[in-house]
Amino acid sequence: MRQTLSLIAKIHEKGNRFIVEQLQENGANGLVPSHGDILALLYARGTLPMKEIADKIHKTKATVTVLADKLEKMDFIKRENTAADSRYTYISLTEKGKAFQAVFENISVRLNEMLHQNLSEEEAEQVENLLQKMSK
């Protein structure tokens, strides 16, 4: 009997627990792993429309709105509408959000180290490649 989905779920849960612990240790109480998708995208791409964020992280606009509300309340992001078309809401990082990038990247590095601790470099690459194939 194949246990692929069960194993992926266990790894996901282990990763989320690690992230929550690291966020708390770094004083980022209130942030949760699901905020990471938005922050990672903004760190990589800068200011983006809310709809593009939802598309890129494969979440509904309603879900992204809830996540963005919390990030905005915590002063990590800000929302802006364009003068040309107020239907589009753009999300960008605040100074606090930008300053958090170093902590975010450190947690990401440590997460990968923790997940790959029992794997050789070659095995880690194989796992990554196989999971990418499965996710298509």
Solvent accessible surface area in square Angstrom, and as a share of the most:
residue,aa,sasa,rsa
1,M,222,0.99
2,R,220,0.80
3,Q,99,0.44
4,T,53,0.31
5,L,143,0.71
6,S,53,0.34
7,L,90,0.45
8,I,62,0.32
9,A,56,0.43
10,K,129,0.55
11,I,92,0.47
12,H,120,0.53
13,E,87,0.39
14,K,81,0.34
15,G,7,0.06
16,N,39,0.20
17,R,128,0.47
18,F,30,0.13
19,I,34,0.17
20,V,52,0.30
21,E,93,0.42
22,Q,9,0.04
23,L,13,0.06
24,Q,108,0.48
25,E,130,0.58
26,N,65,0.33
27,G,60,0.58
28,A,7,0.05
29,N,104,0.53
30,G,34,0.33
31,L,10,0.05
32,V,62,0.35
33,P,33,0.21
34,S,44,0.28
35,H,4,0.02
36,G,18,0.18
37,D,63,0.33
38,I,1,0.00
39,L,2,0.01
40,A,42,0.33
41,L,25,0.12
42,L,2,0.01
43,Y,35,0.13
44,A,83,0.64
45,R,123,0.45
46,G,33,0.32
47,T,70,0.40
48,L,10,0.05
49,P,27,0.17
50,M,8,0.04
51,K,115,0.49
52,E,49,0.22
53,I,0,0.00
54,A,5,0.04
55,D,82,0.42
56,K,100,0.42
57,I,23,0.12
58,H,164,0.73
59,K,78,0.33
60,T,90,0.52
61,K,108,0.46
62,A,71,0.55
63,T,54,0.32
64,V,1,0.00
65,T,46,0.27
66,V,104,0.60
67,L,18,0.09
68,A,1,0.01
69,D,55,0.28
70,K,86,0.36
71,L,0,0.00
72,E,69,0.31
73,K,174,0.74
74,M,38,0.17
75,D,75,0.39
76,F,6,0.03
77,I,2,0.01
78,K,93,0.39
79,R,66,0.24
80,E,84,0.38
81,N,86,0.44
82,T,49,0.28
83,A,116,0.90
84,A,104,0.81
85,D,35,0.18
86,S,76,0.49
87,R,188,0.69
88,Y,102,0.39
89,T,31,0.18
90,Y,63,0.24
91,I,1,0.00
92,S,10,0.07
93,L,22,0.11
94,T,20,0.12
95,E,132,0.59
96,K,97,0.41
97,G,0,0.00
98,K,106,0.45
99,A,79,0.61
100,F,19,0.08
101,Q,59,0.26
102,A,74,0.57
103,V,43,0.24
104,F,38,0.16
105,E,85,0.38
106,N,73,0.37
107,I,10,0.05
108,S,43,0.27
109,V,83,0.48
110,R,96,0.35
111,L,31,0.16
112,N,75,0.39
113,E,108,0.48
114,M,31,0.14
115,L,57,0.28
116,H,58,0.26
117,Q,116,0.51
118,N,129,0.66
119,L,64,0.32
120,S,58,0.38
121,E,146,0.66
122,E,122,0.55
123,E,77,0.35
124,A,10,0.08
125,E,107,0.48
126,Q,94,0.42
127,V,59,0.34
128,E,86,0.39
129,N,83,0.42
130,L,103,0.51
131,L,75,0.37
132,Q,102,0.45
133,K,147,0.62
134,M,111,0.50
135,S,94,0.61
136,K,200,0.85
